[in-house]
Amino acid sequence: MVNPGGKFGPYSQPGPTRPGPVAAVRDVRVLPGSGQTGAELVRSRIALRVRLTSVSPGDRLPDAGVLAEELGISEITVRRALEAMCQDGLLDRRRGRAGGTFVAPEWHTVVALMHDAEEAASLEAFHQLLECGLVARGVGEVPADGLQELRALVDEMDLAGDPERLLELEARFHLGLAEVLGGAGIREFAADLLGRLCLLMPAPAADAVRARNRCHADLLAELGRGAMDPAVQAVKAHRLAHTGHTGHAGHAGHTDHSEHTDHADHADRAL
């Protein structure tokens, strides 16, 4: 049975109850290309745990039975997935009293060999489409205090100096955004996407994450104003931030709307 409290720690805070097709999206798991198998789900969620620093290279993973309950799949599927990850070099299996399944010390080196730019681009585009839809649907419905935790993440990213911490905070932002706008089911769906992206593409540089954080701030400002079009354009601009197309310099509440127009042009040409 799926743990209703969430899987990966502090980001799994209760979100507002949302009407609409949240459960249907969660059940179908429609992802670009072939849908995830149970084994692929195990891989992507472990990758997300590493990105969120819930586990680090060298750390012991929970037992297969615990993972199976959290993910809502059979224990035998989890065991087979863990064994395959051991064969790939992503995990280590150790025997004895202190044994178990551990994240391999060479995790990042092995993951780099699995990068697939074409599939990653497809997933990124799908994630952008998901967030644009959530923003368009949620504008004007977010409670006044519903964005506070997301604003705190944006502020913390502004101050963070450690690259791994920046990546963790950005992942938590997108998971939190999915929950605020779509509920717990959409958060889990977003976790599927983000976990797969962790395996398929290189982690962005710290400067790219900081540039994208300006888009986060703009998005929250526009959601707070109830402005749908600028909010959607902020989502689109986020994907292009690493290319240097964005010029955001303001924080939430101080959005330069002329910049939004420029970003909209770039984003629309990219779609």
ZATIVO-990095 format. One record per residue (C-alpha): x, y, z; residue number from 1. Coordinates in Angstrom, 1 decimal, m for minus. Example, Ala and Ser with C-alpha at 12.3 -4.5 7.8 and 13.67 -1.06 7.14 Angstrom:
residues 2
R      x      y      z resi
R   12.3   m4.5    7.8    1
R   13.7   m1.1    7.1    2
This chain:
residues 271
R      x      y      z resi
R    0.0    0.0    0.0    1
R    1.3    3.4   m0.9    2
R    2.4    5.5    2.0    3
R   m0.1    8.5    1.9    4
R    2.4   10.7    3.8    5
R    4.9   10.8    0.9    6
R    8.2    9.0    0.3    7
R   11.1   11.3    0.5    8
R   10.9   13.4    3.7    9
R   10.5   17.1    4.4   10
R    8.9   18.1    1.1   11
R    6.0   15.8    1.7   12
R    3.9   18.3    3.6   13
R    0.1   18.0    3.4   14
R   m1.1   20.1    0.5   15
R   m4.5   21.6   m0.1   16
R   m7.3   19.3   m1.4   17
R   m7.7   19.8   m5.1   18
R  m10.7   18.9   m7.2   19
R  m10.4   17.4  m10.6   20
R   m8.4   14.6  m12.3   21
R   m5.5   14.3   m9.8   22
R   m6.1   10.6   m9.0   23
R   m6.5    9.7  m12.7   24
R   m3.2   11.2  m13.6   25
R   m1.4    9.4  m10.8   26
R   m2.9    6.1  m11.7   27
R   m2.2    6.2  m15.4   28
R    1.4    7.4  m15.1   29
R    1.4    8.8  m18.7   30
R    5.1    9.6  m19.4   31
R    6.8   10.3  m22.8   32
R    7.8    7.1  m24.6   33
R    7.1    3.9  m22.8   34
R    5.6    4.1  m19.4   35
R    7.8    3.3  m16.4   36
R    7.9   m0.3  m15.3   37
R    8.1   m1.1  m11.6   38
R   11.9   m1.6  m11.9   39
R   12.3    1.8  m13.6   40
R   10.2    3.4  m10.9   41
R   12.6    2.0   m8.3   42
R   15.6    3.4  m10.2   43
R   14.0    6.8  m10.6   44
R   13.0    7.1   m7.0   45
R   16.4    6.1   m5.7   46
R   17.9    8.7   m8.0   47
R   15.6   11.3   m6.6   48
R   16.5   10.3   m3.1   49
R   20.1   11.0   m4.0   50
R   19.3   14.4   m5.5   51
R   17.3   15.3   m2.4   52
R   20.2   14.1   m0.2   53
R   17.9   11.7    1.6   54
R   20.7    9.2    0.8   55
R   24.2    9.8   m0.4   56
R   26.8    7.6   m2.1   57
R   27.8    5.0    0.5   58
R   24.6    5.1    2.4   59
R   22.4    2.1    3.1   60
R   19.0    2.0    1.5   61
R   15.8    0.9    3.3   62
R   15.0   m2.8    3.0   63
R   13.2   m4.0   m0.1   64
R    9.9   m4.5    1.8   65
R    9.9   m0.9    3.0   66
R   10.6    0.4   m0.5   67
R    7.9   m1.9   m1.9   68
R    5.3   m0.5    0.5   69
R    6.4    3.1   m0.1   70
R    6.2    2.7   m3.9   71
R    3.1    0.6   m4.0   72
R    4.7   m2.3   m6.0   73
R    5.6   m5.9   m5.1   74
R    8.6   m6.7   m3.0   75
R    9.9   m9.2   m5.7   76
R    9.9   m6.3   m8.2   77
R   11.9   m4.2   m5.9   78
R   14.4   m7.0   m5.2   79
R   14.9   m7.6   m8.9   80
R   15.3   m3.9   m9.5   81
R   17.9   m3.5   m6.8   82
R   19.8   m6.5   m8.1   83
R   19.8   m5.0  m11.6   84
R   21.1   m1.7  m10.2   85
R   23.9   m3.6   m8.4   86
R   24.8   m5.2  m11.7   87
R   24.9   m1.8  m13.3   88
R   27.2   m0.4  m10.6   89
R   24.7    2.0   m9.1   90
R   24.3    0.0   m5.9   91
R   26.5   m2.3   m3.8   92
R   25.2   m5.5   m2.0   93
R   27.0   m6.3    1.2   94
R   26.6   m9.4    3.4   95
R   26.9   m9.8    7.2   96
R   25.4   m8.1   10.2   97
R   26.1   m4.7    8.8   98
R   25.1   m5.7    5.3   99
R   22.3   m4.6    3.0  100
R   22.0   m2.6   m0.2  101
R   24.0    0.6   m0.4  102
R   24.3    3.5   m2.9  103
R   27.6    2.9   m4.7  104
R   30.4    5.3   m3.9  105
R   30.7    5.7   m7.7  106
R   27.1    6.6   m8.2  107
R   27.6    9.9  m10.0  108
R   30.3    8.4  m12.3  109
R   28.0    5.5  m13.3  110
R   25.0    7.7  m13.8  111
R   27.0    9.9  m16.2  112
R   27.3    6.9  m18.5  113
R   23.5    6.6  m18.6  114
R   22.8   10.1  m19.8  115
R   20.5   10.3  m22.9  116
R   20.1   13.8  m24.2  117
R   17.2   13.0  m26.5  118
R   15.0   11.3  m23.9  119
R   15.9   13.9  m21.3  120
R   14.8   16.7  m23.7  121
R   11.5   14.9  m24.2  122
R   11.0   14.5  m20.4  123
R   11.9   18.2  m19.8  124
R    9.4   19.3  m22.4  125
R    6.7   17.1  m20.8  126
R    7.6   18.5  m17.3  127
R    7.2   22.0  m18.6  128
R    3.9   21.1  m20.1  129
R    2.7   19.7  m16.8  130
R    3.7   22.8  m14.9  131
R    2.2   25.2  m17.4  132
R   m1.1   23.3  m17.1  133
R   m1.0   23.3  m13.3  134
R   m0.2   27.0  m13.3  135
R   m3.0   27.8  m15.7  136
R   m5.5   25.7  m13.7  137
R   m4.3   26.9  m10.3  138
R   m4.1   30.7  m10.8  139
R   m6.5   32.4   m8.5  140
R   m7.2   29.3   m6.5  141
R   m4.0   29.2   m4.4  142
R   m4.7   30.3   m0.7  143
R   m2.9   33.4    0.4  144
R   m0.5   31.5    2.5  145
R   m0.2   28.6    0.1  146
R    3.1   29.9   m1.5  147
R    5.0   30.6    1.8  148
R    7.0   27.4    1.8  149
R    7.9   27.9   m1.9  150
R    9.0   31.4   m1.3  151
R   11.2   30.2    1.6  152
R   12.9   27.7   m0.8  153
R   13.5   30.5   m3.3  154
R   15.1   32.7   m0.6  155
R   17.2   29.8    0.6  156
R   18.4   29.1   m2.9  157
R   19.5   32.7   m3.1  158
R   21.8   32.2   m0.1  159
R   23.0   28.6   m0.8  160
R   26.6   28.3   m1.9  161
R   26.9   24.5   m2.1  162
R   26.1   23.2   m5.6  163
R   24.5   20.0   m4.2  164
R   22.3   22.0   m1.8  165
R   21.2   24.2   m4.7  166
R   20.1   21.1   m6.7  167
R   18.3   19.7   m3.7  168
R   16.4   22.9   m3.1  169
R   15.4   23.2   m6.7  170
R   14.0   19.6   m6.8  171
R   12.1   20.4   m3.6  172
R   10.7   23.6   m5.2  173
R    9.3   21.7   m8.2  174
R    7.9   18.9   m6.0  175
R    6.3   21.5   m3.7  176
R    4.9   23.5   m6.7  177
R    3.3   20.3   m8.0  178
R    1.7   19.6   m4.6  179
R    0.4   23.2   m4.0  180
R   m1.1   23.3   m7.5  181
R   m2.2   19.7   m8.0  182
R   m2.2   17.9   m4.7  183
R   m0.3   14.8   m3.4  184
R   m1.0   12.7   m6.5  185
R    0.5   15.2   m8.9  186
R    3.5   15.6   m6.6  187
R    4.1   11.9   m6.9  188
R    3.8   12.1  m10.7  189
R    6.3   15.0  m10.7  190
R    8.6   12.8   m8.6  191
R    8.5   10.2  m11.3  192
R    9.6   12.8  m13.9  193
R   12.3   14.4  m11.8  194
R   13.8   11.0  m10.8  195
R   14.1   10.0  m14.4  196
R   15.7   13.3  m15.3  197
R   18.3   12.8  m12.6  198
R   19.4    9.6  m14.4  199
R   19.2   11.0  m18.0  200
R   20.9   14.4  m17.9  201
R   23.9   16.0  m16.3  202
R   23.1   18.1  m13.2  203
R   23.0   21.8  m14.1  204
R   25.8   24.1  m13.0  205
R   25.2   26.3   m9.9  206
R   25.0   29.4  m12.0  207
R   22.2   27.8  m14.1  208
R   20.3   26.9  m11.0  209
R   20.6   30.4   m9.7  210
R   19.3   31.8  m13.0  211
R   16.4   29.5  m12.9  212
R   15.6   30.6   m9.4  213
R   14.8   34.0  m10.8  214
R   12.1   32.3  m12.8  215
R   10.9   30.6   m9.6  216
R   10.6   34.0   m7.9  217
R    8.8   35.5  m10.9  218
R    6.4   32.6  m11.1  219
R    5.5   32.9   m7.4  220
R    5.0   36.7   m7.8  221
R    2.6   36.2  m10.7  222
R    0.7   33.4   m8.9  223
R    0.3   35.7   m6.0  224
R   m1.1   38.4   m8.3  225
R   m3.4   35.8  m10.0  226
R   m1.8   36.7  m13.4  227
R   m2.0   33.5  m15.6  228
R   m0.2   34.5  m18.7  229
R    2.9   35.9  m17.0  230
R    3.0   33.0  m14.7  231
R    2.9   30.5  m17.6  232
R    5.7   32.5  m19.3  233
R    7.8   32.2  m16.2  234
R    7.5   28.4  m16.4  235
R    8.6   28.5  m20.0  236
R   11.5   30.9  m19.3  237
R   12.8   28.5  m16.6  238
R   13.7   25.8  m19.1  239
R   15.7   28.4  m21.1  240
R   17.5   29.9  m18.2  241
R   20.6   27.8  m18.6  242
R   21.1   29.1  m22.2  243
R   21.5   32.7  m21.0  244
R   18.2   33.8  m22.6  245
R   16.7   35.0  m19.3  246
R   17.6   38.3  m17.6  247
R   15.7   38.1  m14.4  248
R   17.1   40.1  m11.6  249
R   14.2   40.7   m9.3  250
R   12.8   38.7   m6.4  251
R    9.2   37.6   m5.9  252
R    7.0   40.7   m5.7  253
R    9.4   42.8   m7.8  254
R    8.8   41.3  m11.3  255
R    9.9   43.2  m14.4  256
R    7.0   42.6  m16.8  257
R    9.0   43.8  m19.8  258
R   11.3   40.9  m19.2  259
R    8.4   38.6  m19.2  260
R    7.5   39.7  m22.7  261
R   11.0   39.0  m23.9  262
R   11.0   35.6  m22.2  263
R    7.7   34.8  m23.8  264
R    9.1   35.4  m27.2  265
R   12.0   33.1  m26.6  266
R    9.8   30.4  m25.0  267
R    7.2   30.5  m27.8  268
R    9.9   30.0  m30.4  269
R   11.3   27.1  m28.5  270
R    8.0   25.2  m28.2  271
